[in-house]
């Protein structure tokens, strides 16, 4: 039984890690009309959109001069006046290859906030050699960037990351059992993996179909209406999110069988509003789609509301 569950959770972990590694990567535009850019950064394109960035005013072109490029032989040129990139959502960590020379005038790139305020400027570098790391520039700002204007120059290998305004949360404070106070025992059990920066959750719930009352009342342990799902969630700021997985084909307190399986059934997002309150939002794809939202609180707070308190900068303490 132990080996059976070890294989199951290992498979879930590998799946989520693969997804997390993609989700956390920044976007880099190579302007080469290759791979994911095929049909977007086409030769001669003056305006295009790619992964939330919208470009205009320049041109995707090649001059056959290696010092003008950081990869391949294509770049985004700004030969005749300003070019602009705007973002559907603000970004951070903007880094790119920026040069002038070989017929291109020196330029300045200006990063601006959503209200038009100038956040920082960087100047292009004189061409040296292909992909010279000294010719990469980075904006020095802690504020989110809504748009960038280039007065001139040549741009290549343009990288950016999504901005999140969520405040960081110490997910070690989430460990343990959390309950929905509006139900009689439904909740989520959390286990935080600090070396992986992932949060595991086991959600204990029940079918939406009512069970016929029994007189005298009794609880039928292991009956079909009992449900539990798991989620291995990636973390950003104070939010944990990931796919919901469910198992089927098992029987209560019985060895595994060949018909058992696990599968993704939806998505779950948990926003930790404080060390004693979180909001759960979920979407389950089956049965035509089920979605909802509810709050959860630490088990200790639910059973001992007058004696429990906690702080975001320390461990829970008694009143």
Rosetta blueprint (number, residue, H / E / L):
1 X L
2 X H
3 X H
4 X H
5 X H
6 X H
7 X H
8 X H
9 X H
10 X H
11 X H
12 X H
13 X H
14 X H
15 X H
16 X H
17 X H
18 X H
19 X H
20 X H
21 X H
22 X H
23 X H
24 X L
25 X L
26 X L
27 X E
28 X E
29 X E
30 X L
31 X L
32 X L
33 X L
34 X L
35 X H
36 X H
37 X H
38 X L
39 X L
40 X L
41 X L
42 X L
43 X L
44 X L
45 X L
46 X L
47 X L
48 X E
49 X E
50 X E
51 X L
52 X L
53 X E
54 X E
55 X E
56 X E
57 X L
58 X L
59 X E
60 X E
61 X E
62 X L
63 X L
64 X L
65 X L
66 X H
67 X H
68 X H
69 X L
70 X L
71 X L
72 X L
73 X L
74 X L
75 X E
76 X E
77 X E
78 X E
79 X L
80 X L
81 X L
82 X L
83 X E
84 X E
85 X E
86 X E
87 X E
88 X E
89 X E
90 X E
91 X E
92 X E
93 X E
94 X E
95 X E
96 X E
97 X E
98 X E
99 X E
100 X E
101 X E
102 X L
103 X L
104 X E
105 X L
106 X L
107 X L
108 X E
109 X E
110 X E
111 X E
112 X E
113 X L
114 X L
115 X L
116 X L
117 X L
118 X E
119 X E
120 X E
121 X E
122 X E
123 X E
124 X L
125 X E
126 X E
127 X L
128 X L
129 X L
130 X L
131 X L
132 X L
133 X H
134 X H
135 X H
136 X E
137 X E
138 X E
139 X L
140 X L
141 X L
142 X L
143 X L
144 X L
145 X E
146 X E
147 X E
148 X E
149 X E
150 X E
151 X L
152 X L
153 X E
154 X E
155 X E
156 X E
157 X E
158 X E
159 X E
160 X E
161 X E
162 X E
163 X L
164 X L
165 X L
166 X L
167 X L
168 X L
169 X L
170 X L
171 X H
172 X H
173 X H
174 X H
175 X L
176 X E
177 X E
178 X E
179 X E
180 X L
181 X L
182 X L
183 X L
184 X L
185 X L
186 X L
187 X E
188 X E
189 X E
190 X E
191 X E
192 X E
193 X E
194 X L
195 X L
196 X L
197 X L
198 X E
199 X E
200 X E
201 X E
202 X E
203 X E
204 X E
205 X E
206 X E
207 X L
208 X L
209 X L
210 X L
211 X L
212 X L
213 X L
214 X L
215 X L
216 X L
217 X L
218 X L
219 X L
220 X L
221 X L
222 X L
223 X L
224 X L
225 X L
226 X E
227 X E
228 X E
229 X E
230 X E
231 X E
232 X E
233 X E
234 X E
235 X E
236 X E
237 X L
238 X L
239 X E
240 X E
241 X E
242 X E
243 X E
244 X E
245 X E
246 X E
247 X E
248 X E
249 X L
250 X L
251 X L
252 X L
253 X L
254 X L
255 X L
256 X L
257 X L
258 X L
259 X L
260 X L
261 X E
262 X E
263 X E
264 X E
265 X E
266 X E
267 X E
268 X E
269 X E
270 X E
271 X E
272 X E
273 X E
274 X E
275 X L
276 X L
277 X E
278 X E
279 X E
280 X E
281 X E
282 X E
283 X E
284 X E
285 X L
286 X L
287 X L
288 X L
289 X L
290 X E
291 X E
292 X E
293 X E
294 X E
295 X E
296 X E
297 X E
298 X E
299 X H
300 X H
301 X H
302 X H
303 X H
304 X L
305 X L
306 X L
307 X L
308 X E
309 X E
310 X L
311 X L
312 X L
313 X L
314 X L
315 X L
316 X L
317 X E
318 X E
319 X L
